[in-house]
Amino acid sequence: MSETAMQGRRFGWRRGLRAVGAVLRSRHTYTACGILAGSVVLAQVGPPVWVGMTRFIGRPYCLSYSDVYMYPGGAFQRRGEDWIEVPTFRNVDVSYFDEVERTTDYIYLVNTPSRSNVKVSAITIRLPVCGGTAQVTVPSADNWIDAHTVWR
């Protein structure tokens, strides 16, 4: 191998490092890193700030209430002042609910049909406003039981 070829091979990696150093010292590289860092911070901080801001103004974080909440076996539909539960495969058997309360997180529905068992005389369902897991409770229970996933 000739002397000039050896020098080219020996000093070629140094030129490569110099080129990489020039790119890293470039203004564009700093700008790109700043944009990337800002995006990561915004992705981490943005959602909690959004939820806090919408709660402060008294709105759900999805900004609106829905009149229909579906689940795999049917749907809860608002019809005027009342809500009905319509199963997908049994259009005859519907349940009627009264809306008791509406918060930024949940819509509370009460079903009070005539039942002989006093412990379960009223069933309360809370539907998550922006979708999630609906929960059920009865007056004799102190806690909420997860029922099924609902979506808007």
Secondary structure, 3 states (H helix, E strand, C coil): CCHHHHHHHHHHHHHHHHHHHHHHCCHHHHHHHHHHHHHHHHHHHHHHHHHHHHHHCCCCCCCCCCCEEEECCEEEEEECCEEEEEECCCCCCCEEEEEEEECCCEEEEEECCCCCCHHHCCEEEEEECCCEEEEEECCCCCCCEEEEEEEC
